[in-house]
Amino acid sequence: MHLAMRPTTPNDGTALARIFDGAYSGGYLATFDRDGPLSPGDLWWVHSEKDVSVFEVDHHLAGVLVIARGQGQWVVEEALCPQFGGYPPRTQDTLVSRMTAYLIDLFRRGKQRTLMLRAAETNPFGLRLGQGMQAGFNNALLVFRRRDPKGIVARAPDGYHLRKTTPADLPHLGRLVREILPDRPRADEVERVLTSAYSRGYL
């Protein structure tokens, strides 16, 4: 398998829009206030705020890496490969192994003491990268009750276990919030949400 990394160019806008739209079903997180699919013009941040690279597998554009390189801790904000699940197992293993080596080398050269990776629970490539690096998985997922007439059931990805939170978990969740999301809700706010009669928390 041939793996090549390169910085994005304006010509990649259409492909990036397709990758993000597929990963988030009509919107890249909450970044875009819009209706309809992404357009290349929505990706203005590619060269202004983020370090964005695309990677090619056997000379075909296969995915994207978004790395935030601030003054402090770097974070792999996105590692997306839409066709990852369609590759043969051997190709999957090789891609994960080579991407892991690439990220470790990149973060070491950047004198980073920690390699942090964010991945949605619906992102098989990101989850496999985390497993391949034997990463510690730290995340708090707040799930609010809603009625779904279609009866959709979300199952945990392979290798992960989901369970309801208990009162004994609250101090640990507060610690995770402070360590991982310093600019997000405070620990007491998370505890208030989790103990609300209108919400359910899962780990």
N, C-alpha and C positions, 0 to 999 in steps of 0.2 A: 504494500500500500504506500502511495506517495502522499505525504502531508506537507502542505506549504502554507505559511502564514504571511500575510502582507497587510499593510495599512489600507483602510478604505479609501476609495476615491469617489468623486461625484457620480461616476458611472455605476457605482454599486447601489445607488439610492433605491432603485426599483426592487432589487433583490432583498435589500434590508427591510424595506417596507413589507414585503411579502413574508419574510421570516418573522418579524415582530407581530404582524397581524395574525399569522397562524398560531403563534405562541400564546397570544392574549385574546384571541377571538374578538377582534374589533377594537383594540386599543392597547397601547403600551402602558401598562399599569394605569396610573391616573394622570400621566404626563400631558396627554392631549385632550383638549376640550373640543370634541368634534363629532360629526356624524359621518358614517360611511367609512370605507377603508382608508388606510394610511396612504399618503402619497410621498414621493421622494422629498418634497419640500418640507414635510413634517420633521425630517431628520436633520434639522439645522444644527443640532448639538454635536453632530459627528466630529466636526473639526474645531469646535469652540469650547466644549466643556468636558468631553470624554475622550479617552484613548480607545478607539474602536478599530478592531482588526477583523478581517474576514479570513477564514481558512478554507483551503481547497483540498479535497480528497480525490486523488487520481485525476487532477487537473479540472475538476468541476467544483464550483463554489458550493460548499456544504454547510457553512455555519458562520457564526459571528461571536466574537469576544468583546465585552465592554468592561474596561478596567478603569476605576477611579484612582488616580494617582495624586492624592492631596499631599499636604505637608506632613501628615502623620501616616496612619495606617492605610495601605492600599487595599482595595476590595475588587474582586472579580464580580461585577454587578450582574453580568449576563454571560452565560455560556450556552448558546442555542445551536442545535443541529437538528433541523426538522426531520430529516430522513434517517436519524440514528437508529430508530427501531426497525427500519427496513434493511439495515446492513446485516450480513451474515455474522454470527457470534464472533468468529475470529477477527473480522474487520472491526467490530465494536471494541473488542479487547485491545486491538492494536491502536485504535484511535484514542481510547481512554489512556493507555499507557504513554503514548507519545505526547498527548496534550498535558498529562500530568507532569512529565519531565520538563516540558516547555515552561509551564507555569512555575514550577519549583525553581528552575534556573532564572526565570525573569524576576521573581520575588527576591531571590538571593542576591542577584546583581543589584537590585534596588535597595539592598540592606534592610529588608523587611524581616522582622523576627517571626511574623505570623502570616500564613497564607489564608486569607478569608475569601470564602466563595458563597454567593447567594444563589439559591436555586428554588424555583417554585416547586411545589409538590407534584405538579403536572409535567415537569421537565425531566424526562428520563436521562438525557445526556448529562445535565448538571448533577443529578443524583448519583449517577455512576461515577462521575469525577470525584465527588465527595467520598464515595465508598472506596474508590481506587487509591485515594490518598489516606485512607483510614482516618478521615477527619472526624473531629468531635462535632456532633450535630446539635446545634443550639438554636432553638426556634420556639416561639410561642404563637400558636394559631388560635385566634378568637373566632369562634363559629357562632353566628346568631341564628336563632330559630326562624325558619320561614316555611310556609306551606308551598309545596311544589306538586301541582296536580299530575305531573308526569312521573312522580315517584322515583326521581333520580337518586341513586345511591353512589356515593364516592368511596372508593376502596383505597386502602393504603398501598403505595407502590411496593414492589418486591423489596424485601430487606428492611422494611420499616414497620413499626407498630404504633397504632394510634389508640389512646385511651382518654377517658374523661379526666379532667382535673379534679383534685380533692383539696380540701382546706390545707392539708400538709404541703401541697405544691406551691402555695401562694408566695412564701418567702423566696423560693428558688426562682419563680417566674419574675419576681421583682428584681432579683439579681441579674437575670438574663437581660431584662429590659435595660438596666443601667449599663451593662457591659457591651451589648450589641447595638442598641439603638439610643445613644445618648441624646439625640435630637428629637426623639419620639415621646409618646406619653410616659409620664412618670410612673414609678412602680405602684404607688398608691392608686393611680387611675386604673391601671391594669387590674389590680385586686378588686377595685370597686366594680368594674365591668364583669369580672368573673363571678362575683358573688351576687350579681343582679338576678332577679327572678326572670328576666327577659333574655338571658343569654346562657350559653353553654360553652365551656372551654375544653379544649382537647390538647393533649401533648403528643 
